[in-house]
Amino acid sequence: MTLGDLIERLCTCYAGISITGLCEEYRDGLDCLKEEPWYLREKDRPVGGISVIGSDYHSFELCIEI
């Protein structure tokens, strides 16, 4: 699965998103993420791993390793 495939499969993401080496705690939504300058050149990179971390009930982060 590529980074682009994963982002397309996520309908909605209320968690912050961190992508190794690209962004940390991104919270502007998936549509805005696709408009980031690095997205087009990085979207075809394979995803190495996915994890969800949370410090409390309302604070979660989707961590994507590429």
The first five atom37 places (N, CA, C, CB, O) and aatype in JSON, in Angstrom:
{
  "aatype": [12, 16, 10, 7, 3, 10, 9, 6, 1, 10, 4, 16, 4, 18, 0, 7, 9, 15, 9, 16, 7, 10, 4, 6, 6, 18, 1, 3, 7, 10, 3, 4, 10, 11, 6, 6, 14, 17, 18, 10, 1, 6, 11, 3, 1, 14, 19, 7, 7, 9, 15, 19, 9, 7, 15, 3, 18, 8, 15, 13, 6, 10, 4, 9, 6, 9],
  "atom_mask": [
    [1, 1, 1, 1, 1],
    [1, 1, 1, 1, 1],
    [1, 1, 1, 1, 1],
    [1, 1, 1, 0, 1],
    [1, 1, 1, 1, 1],
    [1, 1, 1, 1, 1],
    [1, 1, 1, 1, 1],
    [1, 1, 1, 1, 1],
    [1, 1, 1, 1, 1],
    [1, 1, 1, 1, 1],
    [1, 1, 1, 1, 1],
    [1, 1, 1, 1, 1],
    [1, 1, 1, 1, 1],
    [1, 1, 1, 1, 1],
    [1, 1, 1, 1, 1],
    [1, 1, 1, 0, 1],
    [1, 1, 1, 1, 1],
    [1, 1, 1, 1, 1],
    [1, 1, 1, 1, 1],
    [1, 1, 1, 1, 1],
    [1, 1, 1, 0, 1],
    [1, 1, 1, 1, 1],
    [1, 1, 1, 1, 1],
    [1, 1, 1, 1, 1],
    [1, 1, 1, 1, 1],
    [1, 1, 1, 1, 1],
    [1, 1, 1, 1, 1],
    [1, 1, 1, 1, 1],
    [1, 1, 1, 0, 1],
    [1, 1, 1, 1, 1],
    [1, 1, 1, 1, 1],
    [1, 1, 1, 1, 1],
    [1, 1, 1, 1, 1],
    [1, 1, 1, 1, 1],
    [1, 1, 1, 1, 1],
    [1, 1, 1, 1, 1],
    [1, 1, 1, 1, 1],
    [1, 1, 1, 1, 1],
    [1, 1, 1, 1, 1],
    [1, 1, 1, 1, 1],
    [1, 1, 1, 1, 1],
    [1, 1, 1, 1, 1],
    [1, 1, 1, 1, 1],
    [1, 1, 1, 1, 1],
    [1, 1, 1, 1, 1],
    [1, 1, 1, 1, 1],
    [1, 1, 1, 1, 1],
    [1, 1, 1, 0, 1],
    [1, 1, 1, 0, 1],
    [1, 1, 1, 1, 1],
    [1, 1, 1, 1, 1],
    [1, 1, 1, 1, 1],
    [1, 1, 1, 1, 1],
    [1, 1, 1, 0, 1],
    [1, 1, 1, 1, 1],
    [1, 1, 1, 1, 1],
    [1, 1, 1, 1, 1],
    [1, 1, 1, 1, 1],
    [1, 1, 1, 1, 1],
    [1, 1, 1, 1, 1],
    [1, 1, 1, 1, 1],
    [1, 1, 1, 1, 1],
    [1, 1, 1, 1, 1],
    [1, 1, 1, 1, 1],
    [1, 1, 1, 1, 1],
    [1, 1, 1, 1, 1]
  ],
  "atom_positions": [
    [[0.85, -1.16, 0.0], [0.0, 0.0, 0.0], [0.9, 1.24, 0.0], [-0.97, -0.01, 1.22], [1.92, 1.29, 0.7]],
    [[0.52, 2.23, -0.78], [1.28, 3.47, -0.82], [0.65, 4.5, 0.11], [1.37, 4.03, -2.26], [-0.48, 4.33, 0.58]],
    [[1.38, 5.56, 0.36], [0.85, 6.66, 1.18], [-0.43, 7.21, 0.57], [1.9, 7.78, 1.34], [-1.4, 7.47, 1.28]],
    [[-0.45, 7.4, -0.75], [-1.64, 7.91, -1.44], [-2.82, 6.97, -1.29], [0.0, 0.0, 0.0], [-3.94, 7.43, -1.06]],
    [[-2.59, 5.65, -1.41], [-3.67, 4.67, -1.22], [-4.28, 4.78, 0.17], [-3.14, 3.24, -1.45], [-5.5, 4.78, 0.33]],
    [[-3.41, 4.88, 1.17], [-3.89, 4.97, 2.55], [-4.72, 6.24, 2.76], [-2.7, 4.95, 3.53], [-5.8, 6.17, 3.35]],
    [[-4.23, 7.37, 2.3], [-4.95, 8.62, 2.48], [-6.3, 8.57, 1.76], [-4.11, 9.81, 1.96], [-7.29, 9.1, 2.27]],
    [[-6.37, 7.94, 0.59], [-7.63, 7.81, -0.14], [-8.62, 6.91, 0.61], [-7.38, 7.26, -1.55], [-9.83, 7.13, 0.53]],
    [[-8.13, 5.91, 1.32], [-9.01, 4.99, 2.04], [-9.54, 5.56, 3.34], [-8.28, 3.7, 2.32], [-10.56, 5.1, 3.85]],
    [[-8.87, 6.55, 3.88], [-9.34, 7.2, 5.1], [-10.46, 8.16, 4.72], [-8.17, 7.94, 5.84], [-10.22, 9.15, 4.03]],
    [[-11.66, 7.89, 5.16], [-12.79, 8.78, 4.84], [-12.68, 10.07, 5.62], [-14.13, 8.09, 5.13], [-12.79, 11.16, 5.06]],
    [[-12.46, 9.94, 6.89], [-12.36, 11.08, 7.79], [-11.31, 10.72, 8.84], [-13.74, 11.43, 8.45], [-11.23, 9.58, 9.28]],
    [[-10.54, 11.69, 9.22], [-9.55, 11.44, 10.26], [-9.6, 12.59, 11.25], [-8.13, 11.29, 9.65], [-9.27, 13.72, 10.91]],
    [[-10.02, 12.29, 12.47], [-10.11, 13.3, 13.5], [-8.84, 13.38, 14.34], [-11.29, 13.02, 14.4], [-8.67, 14.28, 15.16]],
    [[-7.95, 12.44, 14.12], [-6.68, 12.42, 14.84], [-5.68, 13.31, 14.13], [-6.14, 10.98, 14.98], [-5.84, 13.64, 12.96]],
    [[-4.65, 13.7, 14.84], [-3.53, 14.35, 14.19], [-2.8, 13.3, 13.36], [0.0, 0.0, 0.0], [-2.86, 12.11, 13.68]],
    [[-2.12, 13.72, 12.32], [-1.4, 12.79, 11.46], [0.07, 13.16, 11.47], [-1.98, 12.8, 10.01], [0.43, 14.32, 11.28]],
    [[0.91, 12.16, 11.69], [2.35, 12.34, 11.55], [2.84, 11.36, 10.5], [3.1, 12.14, 12.92], [2.5, 10.17, 10.55]],
    [[3.63, 11.85, 9.56], [4.2, 11.01, 8.53], [5.71, 11.18, 8.62], [3.66, 11.37, 7.09], [6.23, 12.29, 8.52]],
    [[6.42, 10.07, 8.82], [7.85, 10.1, 9.04], [8.57, 11.01, 8.05], [8.41, 8.7, 8.94], [8.52, 10.8, 6.84]],
    [[9.23, 12.03, 8.58], [10.04, 12.92, 7.77], [9.28, 13.95, 6.95], [0.0, 0.0, 0.0], [9.9, 14.76, 6.27]],
    [[7.94, 13.92, 6.99], [7.16, 14.85, 6.16], [6.33, 15.84, 6.97], [6.25, 14.07, 5.25], [6.32, 17.03, 6.67]],
    [[5.65, 15.36, 7.99], [4.83, 16.26, 8.81], [4.65, 15.65, 10.19], [3.46, 16.52, 8.13], [4.71, 14.44, 10.37]],
    [[4.42, 16.52, 11.15], [4.17, 16.09, 12.53], [2.88, 16.73, 13.03], [5.36, 16.45, 13.45], [2.69, 17.94, 12.89]],
    [[2.03, 15.92, 13.6], [0.77, 16.38, 14.2], [-0.02, 17.29, 13.28], [1.05, 17.09, 15.49], [-0.48, 18.35, 13.69]],
    [[-0.17, 16.87, 12.02], [-0.96, 17.62, 11.05], [-2.43, 17.53, 11.43], [-0.72, 17.08, 9.61], [-2.93, 16.42, 11.64]],
    [[-3.12, 18.63, 11.52], [-4.51, 18.64, 11.97], [-5.44, 19.45, 11.08], [-4.58, 19.17, 13.37], [-6.53, 19.83, 11.51]],
    [[-5.03, 19.71, 9.83], [-5.85, 20.53, 8.95], [-6.79, 19.73, 8.06], [-4.97, 21.37, 8.09], [-7.46, 20.31, 7.2]],
    [[-6.86, 18.43, 8.24], [-7.78, 17.59, 7.46], [-7.11, 16.94, 6.26], [0.0, 0.0, 0.0], [-6.07, 17.4, 5.79]],
    [[-7.74, 15.88, 5.77], [-7.16, 15.1, 4.69], [-7.14, 15.85, 3.36], [-7.92, 13.82, 4.52], [-6.19, 15.71, 2.59]],
    [[-8.17, 16.65, 3.08], [-8.19, 17.41, 1.83], [-7.04, 18.4, 1.78], [-9.51, 18.14, 1.66], [-6.4, 18.56, 0.74]],
    [[-6.77, 19.07, 2.88], [-5.65, 20.01, 2.94], [-4.31, 19.28, 2.88], [-5.73, 20.86, 4.22], [-3.35, 19.79, 2.31]],
    [[-4.25, 18.09, 3.46], [-3.01, 17.3, 3.42], [-2.63, 17.01, 1.97], [-3.17, 15.97, 4.21], [-1.46, 17.08, 1.61]],
    [[-3.62, 16.69, 1.14], [-3.37, 16.39, -0.27], [-2.87, 17.62, -1.04], [-4.63, 15.86, -0.93], [-2.32, 17.47, -2.13]],
    [[-3.05, 18.8, -0.51], [-2.61, 20.02, -1.17], [-1.22, 20.48, -0.7], [-3.61, 21.12, -0.93], [-0.7, 21.48, -1.19]],
    [[-0.64, 19.76, 0.24], [0.7, 20.11, 0.71], [1.7, 19.95, -0.43], [1.11, 19.23, 1.93], [1.56, 19.04, -1.25]],
    [[2.72, 20.83, -0.51], [3.67, 20.79, -1.63], [4.39, 19.45, -1.8], [4.68, 21.87, -1.45], [4.74, 19.08, -2.91]],
    [[4.62, 18.73, -0.72], [5.35, 17.47, -0.79], [4.46, 16.29, -1.14], [6.04, 17.2, 0.53], [4.98, 15.23, -1.5]],
    [[3.12, 16.42, -1.05], [2.23, 15.27, -1.19], [2.35, 14.59, -2.56], [0.79, 15.7, -0.96], [2.48, 13.37, -2.63]],
    [[2.32, 15.34, -3.63], [2.36, 14.74, -4.97], [3.63, 13.94, -5.21], [2.23, 15.82, -6.04], [3.58, 12.89, -5.85]],
    [[4.76, 14.4, -4.72], [6.0, 13.66, -4.97], [6.17, 12.49, -4.01], [7.19, 14.6, -4.85], [6.96, 11.58, -4.3]],
    [[5.46, 12.46, -2.88], [5.64, 11.42, -1.87], [4.5, 10.4, -1.82], [5.79, 12.05, -0.53], [4.64, 9.36, -1.17]],
    [[3.39, 10.66, -2.49], [2.21, 9.8, -2.34], [2.39, 8.37, -2.83], [1.06, 10.42, -3.07], [1.64, 7.49, -2.44]],
    [[3.37, 8.13, -3.68], [3.59, 6.78, -4.2], [4.6, 5.97, -3.39], [4.06, 6.86, -5.63], [4.93, 4.84, -3.76]],
    [[5.1, 6.53, -2.31], [6.02, 5.79, -1.44], [5.26, 4.73, -0.65], [6.76, 6.76, -0.47], [4.14, 4.98, -0.2]],
    [[5.85, 3.55, -0.48], [5.17, 2.5, 0.29], [5.1, 2.84, 1.78], [5.89, 1.17, 0.1], [6.01, 3.44, 2.35]],
    [[3.99, 2.44, 2.38], [3.81, 2.61, 3.82], [4.49, 1.45, 4.53], [2.29, 2.7, 4.21], [4.22, 0.28, 4.22]],
    [[5.36, 1.76, 5.47], [6.07, 0.73, 6.21], [5.34, 0.28, 7.45], [0.0, 0.0, 0.0], [5.5, -0.86, 7.89]],
    [[4.53, 1.15, 8.02], [3.8, 0.8, 9.23], [2.84, 1.91, 9.63], [0.0, 0.0, 0.0], [2.99, 3.06, 9.24]],
    [[1.86, 1.52, 10.4], [0.84, 2.46, 10.87], [0.63, 2.18, 12.36], [-0.5, 2.31, 10.06], [0.54, 1.03, 12.78]],
    [[0.54, 3.24, 13.14], [0.2, 3.06, 14.55], [-0.65, 4.24, 15.0], [1.48, 2.94, 15.43], [-0.61, 5.32, 14.41]],
    [[-1.41, 4.01, 16.02], [-2.24, 5.06, 16.61], [-1.79, 5.21, 18.06], [-3.78, 4.72, 16.52], [-1.74, 4.25, 18.82]],
    [[-1.46, 6.44, 18.42], [-1.07, 6.71, 19.79], [-2.02, 7.73, 20.38], [0.4, 7.2, 19.88], [-2.58, 8.56, 19.65]],
    [[-2.21, 7.68, 21.66], [-3.08, 8.64, 22.32], [-2.65, 8.87, 23.74], [0.0, 0.0, 0.0], [-2.24, 7.96, 24.45]],
    [[-2.77, 10.13, 24.15], [-2.39, 10.45, 25.52], [-3.6, 10.56, 26.43], [-1.61, 11.75, 25.56], [-3.49, 10.41, 27.65]],
    [[-4.75, 10.81, 25.84], [-5.99, 10.82, 26.61], [-7.15, 10.55, 25.66], [-6.18, 12.19, 27.35], [-6.91, 10.27, 24.48]],
    [[-8.35, 10.62, 26.13], [-9.53, 10.26, 25.34], [-9.7, 11.12, 24.09], [-10.77, 10.38, 26.2], [-10.21, 10.62, 23.08]],
    [[-9.3, 12.37, 24.12], [-9.55, 13.28, 23.01], [-8.31, 13.58, 22.17], [-10.1, 14.55, 23.53], [-8.41, 14.34, 21.21]],
    [[-7.18, 13.02, 22.49], [-5.95, 13.35, 21.78], [-5.31, 12.09, 21.19], [-4.97, 14.05, 22.72], [-4.61, 11.36, 21.89]],
    [[-5.56, 11.85, 19.92], [-5.01, 10.7, 19.23], [-4.19, 11.16, 18.05], [-6.11, 9.74, 18.78], [-4.43, 12.23, 17.49]],
    [[-3.23, 10.34, 17.67], [-2.39, 10.66, 16.53], [-2.21, 9.41, 15.69], [-1.03, 11.23, 16.97], [-1.85, 8.35, 16.21]],
    [[-2.44, 9.53, 14.4], [-2.19, 8.46, 13.45], [-0.77, 8.65, 12.94], [-3.23, 8.47, 12.28], [-0.47, 9.65, 12.28]],
    [[0.1, 7.69, 13.23], [1.5, 7.77, 12.84], [1.73, 6.84, 11.65], [2.45, 7.39, 14.03], [1.46, 5.64, 11.73]],
    [[2.23, 7.4, 10.56], [2.47, 6.63, 9.33], [3.96, 6.62, 9.08], [1.68, 7.23, 8.1], [4.59, 7.67, 8.97]],
    [[4.52, 5.44, 8.99], [5.95, 5.29, 8.7], [6.11, 4.97, 7.22], [6.59, 4.18, 9.58], [5.52, 4.02, 6.71]],
    [[6.92, 5.76, 6.53], [7.17, 5.47, 5.11], [8.66, 5.32, 4.9], [6.6, 6.59, 4.18], [9.11, 5.07, 3.78]]
  ]
}
